[in-house]
């Protein structure tokens, strides 16, 4: 059971925008690389451009078929492109299965790491509540060059876990519009907009 997800859903009563992504794609193959390209500077102001230095990937329904621990073959080329753009500690897999208390002896995390070549975060709290553990990973790895949460993009298929964690962290959320597209559309039609992670940083 994801207690973190259940409790954090109540935040939406006061802040519905927490579940809105800053960018939406249909499939993993549509990810623009580098991910800075997902957030063009087109509003005519003098703000600094978005600077994505590190990426968090969900596993199921992101780059892998649910309950599979390897990259879905049609996504292999895009996955390797992402690894080249964000090498080493700049790319991290954060799953609510692999690397959690649900993962006996962390066997699934080890298998995912072996099959992908990307580190799986071992975390005690499931998304969206593991923000501090994600940040600690990047800030404790100098090679990630991350100095602020707005330099991180979180890619996943769930509004209440992946996107909400991104917004709680002050990072950018990239969402695969599938199951929850009606909720996102409902909020957008009523004038809500995704938070701007840069606003407090500049």
C-alpha beads as a LAMMPS data file, in Angstrom:
LAMMPS data file: protein, C-alpha beads

202 atoms
201 bonds

1 atom types
1 bond types

-500.0 500.0 xlo xhi
-500.0 500.0 ylo yhi
-500.0 500.0 zlo zhi

Masses

1 110.0

Atoms # bond

1 1 1 0.000 0.000 0.000
2 1 1 1.259 3.479 -0.906
3 1 1 0.519 5.457 2.272
4 1 1 2.502 8.434 0.964
5 1 1 0.376 8.624 -2.176
6 1 1 -2.870 8.336 -0.223
7 1 1 -1.972 11.064 2.264
8 1 1 -0.566 13.449 -0.319
9 1 1 -3.714 13.289 -2.439
10 1 1 -5.399 15.413 0.256
11 1 1 -3.014 18.258 -0.642
12 1 1 -4.879 18.568 -3.925
13 1 1 -7.915 19.938 -2.109
14 1 1 -5.951 23.130 -1.456
15 1 1 -3.474 22.999 -4.356
16 1 1 -4.955 21.209 -7.398
17 1 1 -2.061 22.393 -9.559
18 1 1 0.278 19.974 -7.764
19 1 1 -0.869 17.213 -10.105
20 1 1 -0.423 19.176 -13.345
21 1 1 2.669 18.474 -15.461
22 1 1 4.795 21.118 -17.142
23 1 1 4.996 18.989 -20.302
24 1 1 3.002 16.097 -21.740
25 1 1 3.938 13.407 -24.261
26 1 1 2.138 10.320 -25.528
27 1 1 4.986 7.804 -25.452
28 1 1 8.542 7.444 -24.231
29 1 1 9.767 7.830 -27.812
30 1 1 8.360 11.364 -27.897
31 1 1 10.644 12.646 -25.149
32 1 1 12.623 15.623 -26.484
33 1 1 16.313 15.206 -25.735
34 1 1 17.851 17.120 -24.121
35 1 1 14.778 17.657 -21.961
36 1 1 15.369 21.428 -21.877
37 1 1 13.616 21.391 -25.251
38 1 1 10.363 20.401 -23.540
39 1 1 10.180 23.842 -21.929
40 1 1 10.840 26.497 -24.597
41 1 1 11.372 30.099 -23.596
42 1 1 8.582 31.674 -25.624
43 1 1 6.866 34.143 -23.315
44 1 1 9.001 37.140 -24.253
45 1 1 10.433 37.787 -20.798
46 1 1 14.035 37.809 -19.650
47 1 1 13.951 34.761 -17.387
48 1 1 16.757 32.262 -17.563
49 1 1 16.028 29.269 -19.797
50 1 1 15.178 25.952 -18.191
51 1 1 18.339 24.026 -17.325
52 1 1 17.629 20.306 -16.888
53 1 1 20.758 18.629 -15.535
54 1 1 19.307 15.369 -14.208
55 1 1 16.367 13.084 -14.927
56 1 1 14.239 10.763 -12.802
57 1 1 12.472 7.949 -14.653
58 1 1 9.528 5.925 -13.483
59 1 1 9.678 2.297 -14.659
60 1 1 6.259 0.763 -15.403
61 1 1 4.388 2.395 -18.293
62 1 1 7.371 4.687 -18.792
63 1 1 10.219 2.780 -20.428
64 1 1 9.081 -0.713 -19.404
65 1 1 5.975 -2.848 -19.708
66 1 1 4.340 -3.249 -16.268
67 1 1 5.992 -5.997 -14.193
68 1 1 8.874 -6.284 -16.688
69 1 1 12.381 -5.302 -15.607
70 1 1 13.941 -4.328 -18.891
71 1 1 13.558 -1.592 -21.470
72 1 1 10.652 -2.175 -23.854
73 1 1 12.361 -2.996 -27.179
74 1 1 10.708 -0.215 -29.250
75 1 1 12.021 2.289 -26.668
76 1 1 15.601 0.995 -26.581
77 1 1 17.071 3.591 -28.962
78 1 1 15.425 6.494 -27.099
79 1 1 16.535 5.055 -23.745
80 1 1 20.156 4.907 -24.896
81 1 1 19.900 8.455 -26.268
82 1 1 18.693 9.575 -22.846
83 1 1 21.583 7.761 -21.145
84 1 1 24.082 9.540 -23.388
85 1 1 22.511 12.932 -22.684
86 1 1 22.367 12.295 -18.912
87 1 1 25.233 9.907 -18.094
88 1 1 26.089 8.314 -14.771
89 1 1 24.473 9.898 -11.728
90 1 1 22.437 12.306 -13.890
91 1 1 19.875 9.589 -14.662
92 1 1 17.969 7.774 -11.910
93 1 1 15.123 5.239 -11.858
94 1 1 12.605 5.785 -9.062
95 1 1 9.900 3.142 -8.925
96 1 1 7.166 2.393 -6.420
97 1 1 8.050 -1.283 -6.723
98 1 1 11.775 -1.770 -7.429
99 1 1 13.911 -0.359 -4.640
100 1 1 11.122 -0.136 -2.047
101 1 1 9.993 -2.228 0.908
102 1 1 7.877 -4.205 -1.588
103 1 1 11.076 -5.382 -3.280
104 1 1 12.268 -8.390 -1.270
105 1 1 16.039 -8.308 -0.807
106 1 1 16.078 -5.549 -3.473
107 1 1 16.170 -8.284 -6.090
108 1 1 14.027 -6.350 -8.562
109 1 1 16.152 -3.217 -8.199
110 1 1 19.294 -5.245 -8.901
111 1 1 17.730 -6.789 -11.998
112 1 1 16.543 -3.434 -13.350
113 1 1 20.003 -1.948 -12.824
114 1 1 21.621 -4.902 -14.577
115 1 1 19.256 -4.682 -17.560
116 1 1 19.325 -0.905 -17.972
117 1 1 22.720 0.227 -16.720
118 1 1 20.941 2.922 -14.665
119 1 1 20.879 3.188 -10.877
120 1 1 17.597 2.406 -9.097
121 1 1 16.954 4.540 -6.027
122 1 1 16.496 2.520 -2.835
123 1 1 13.948 4.556 -0.890
124 1 1 11.976 4.087 2.305
125 1 1 8.938 6.165 1.317
126 1 1 7.039 5.630 -1.913
127 1 1 6.324 8.417 -4.390
128 1 1 5.412 11.200 -4.041
129 1 1 6.858 11.211 -0.522
130 1 1 10.448 10.306 -1.390
131 1 1 11.399 13.765 -2.698
132 1 1 14.087 14.274 -0.055
133 1 1 15.683 10.930 -0.939
134 1 1 15.726 11.854 -4.629
135 1 1 17.294 15.230 -3.915
136 1 1 19.877 13.668 -1.612
137 1 1 20.937 11.291 -4.388
138 1 1 21.621 14.130 -6.813
139 1 1 23.144 16.634 -4.402
140 1 1 25.473 14.004 -2.927
141 1 1 26.724 13.118 -6.416
142 1 1 28.902 16.041 -7.603
143 1 1 28.932 14.653 -11.140
144 1 1 25.189 15.300 -11.393
145 1 1 25.937 19.074 -11.143
146 1 1 22.467 19.606 -9.611
147 1 1 22.326 22.593 -7.263
148 1 1 18.556 23.205 -7.228
149 1 1 15.416 21.040 -7.710
150 1 1 14.427 23.088 -10.787
151 1 1 17.334 21.416 -12.596
152 1 1 15.615 18.018 -12.331
153 1 1 12.931 16.568 -14.618
154 1 1 10.729 13.733 -13.402
155 1 1 9.257 11.514 -16.113
156 1 1 6.339 9.203 -15.413
157 1 1 2.771 8.163 -16.123
158 1 1 1.005 8.999 -12.848
159 1 1 -0.278 12.429 -11.847
160 1 1 -0.601 11.553 -8.148
161 1 1 2.896 10.124 -7.781
162 1 1 5.380 11.194 -10.480
163 1 1 3.974 14.619 -11.374
164 1 1 2.968 15.459 -7.816
165 1 1 6.451 14.602 -6.561
166 1 1 7.958 16.865 -9.222
167 1 1 5.808 19.791 -8.123
168 1 1 6.352 19.159 -4.412
169 1 1 10.098 19.175 -5.075
170 1 1 10.055 22.275 -7.252
171 1 1 11.115 20.227 -10.271
172 1 1 9.673 19.735 -13.754
173 1 1 7.123 16.995 -14.439
174 1 1 6.869 15.243 -17.793
175 1 1 3.781 13.075 -18.022
176 1 1 2.585 10.331 -20.346
177 1 1 -1.063 11.227 -20.893
178 1 1 -2.892 7.938 -20.504
179 1 1 -5.090 6.835 -17.611
180 1 1 -5.556 10.181 -15.890
181 1 1 -6.015 12.448 -18.920
182 1 1 -9.580 13.346 -17.913
183 1 1 -8.469 14.773 -14.580
184 1 1 -5.727 16.876 -16.172
185 1 1 -8.144 18.153 -18.815
186 1 1 -10.752 18.978 -16.175
187 1 1 -8.306 21.164 -14.236
188 1 1 -6.841 22.847 -17.303
189 1 1 -10.295 23.762 -18.622
190 1 1 -10.963 25.502 -15.326
191 1 1 -7.927 27.728 -15.656
192 1 1 -5.433 25.866 -13.511
193 1 1 -1.837 25.764 -14.720
194 1 1 1.197 23.748 -13.687
195 1 1 3.533 25.501 -11.203
196 1 1 6.676 27.147 -12.568
197 1 1 9.688 25.658 -10.771
198 1 1 11.816 28.667 -11.733
199 1 1 9.684 31.312 -10.033
200 1 1 11.247 31.006 -6.570
201 1 1 14.727 30.297 -7.858
202 1 1 15.231 33.458 -9.921

Bonds

1 1 1 2
2 1 2 3
3 1 3 4
4 1 4 5
5 1 5 6
6 1 6 7
7 1 7 8
8 1 8 9
9 1 9 10
10 1 10 11
11 1 11 12
12 1 12 13
13 1 13 14
14 1 14 15
15 1 15 16
16 1 16 17
17 1 17 18
18 1 18 19
19 1 19 20
20 1 20 21
21 1 21 22
22 1 22 23
23 1 23 24
24 1 24 25
25 1 25 26
26 1 26 27
27 1 27 28
28 1 28 29
29 1 29 30
30 1 30 31
31 1 31 32
32 1 32 33
33 1 33 34
34 1 34 35
35 1 35 36
36 1 36 37
37 1 37 38
38 1 38 39
39 1 39 40
40 1 40 41
41 1 41 42
42 1 42 43
43 1 43 44
44 1 44 45
45 1 45 46
46 1 46 47
47 1 47 48
48 1 48 49
49 1 49 50
50 1 50 51
51 1 51 52
52 1 52 53
53 1 53 54
54 1 54 55
55 1 55 56
56 1 56 57
57 1 57 58
58 1 58 59
59 1 59 60
60 1 60 61
61 1 61 62
62 1 62 63
63 1 63 64
64 1 64 65
65 1 65 66
66 1 66 67
67 1 67 68
68 1 68 69
69 1 69 70
70 1 70 71
71 1 71 72
72 1 72 73
73 1 73 74
74 1 74 75
75 1 75 76
76 1 76 77
77 1 77 78
78 1 78 79
79 1 79 80
80 1 80 81
81 1 81 82
82 1 82 83
83 1 83 84
84 1 84 85
85 1 85 86
86 1 86 87
87 1 87 88
88 1 88 89
89 1 89 90
90 1 90 91
91 1 91 92
92 1 92 93
93 1 93 94
94 1 94 95
95 1 95 96
96 1 96 97
97 1 97 98
98 1 98 99
99 1 99 100
100 1 100 101
101 1 101 102
102 1 102 103
103 1 103 104
104 1 104 105
105 1 105 106
106 1 106 107
107 1 107 108
108 1 108 109
109 1 109 110
110 1 110 111
111 1 111 112
112 1 112 113
113 1 113 114
114 1 114 115
115 1 115 116
116 1 116 117
117 1 117 118
118 1 118 119
119 1 119 120
120 1 120 121
121 1 121 122
122 1 122 123
123 1 123 124
124 1 124 125
125 1 125 126
126 1 126 127
127 1 127 128
128 1 128 129
129 1 129 130
130 1 130 131
131 1 131 132
132 1 132 133
133 1 133 134
134 1 134 135
135 1 135 136
136 1 136 137
137 1 137 138
138 1 138 139
139 1 139 140
140 1 140 141
141 1 141 142
142 1 142 143
143 1 143 144
144 1 144 145
145 1 145 146
146 1 146 147
147 1 147 148
148 1 148 149
149 1 149 150
150 1 150 151
151 1 151 152
152 1 152 153
153 1 153 154
154 1 154 155
155 1 155 156
156 1 156 157
157 1 157 158
158 1 158 159
159 1 159 160
160 1 160 161
161 1 161 162
162 1 162 163
163 1 163 164
164 1 164 165
165 1 165 166
166 1 166 167
167 1 167 168
168 1 168 169
169 1 169 170
170 1 170 171
171 1 171 172
172 1 172 173
173 1 173 174
174 1 174 175
175 1 175 176
176 1 176 177
177 1 177 178
178 1 178 179
179 1 179 180
180 1 180 181
181 1 181 182
182 1 182 183
183 1 183 184
184 1 184 185
185 1 185 186
186 1 186 187
187 1 187 188
188 1 188 189
189 1 189 190
190 1 190 191
191 1 191 192
192 1 192 193
193 1 193 194
194 1 194 195
195 1 195 196
196 1 196 197
197 1 197 198
198 1 198 199
199 1 199 200
200 1 200 201
201 1 201 202
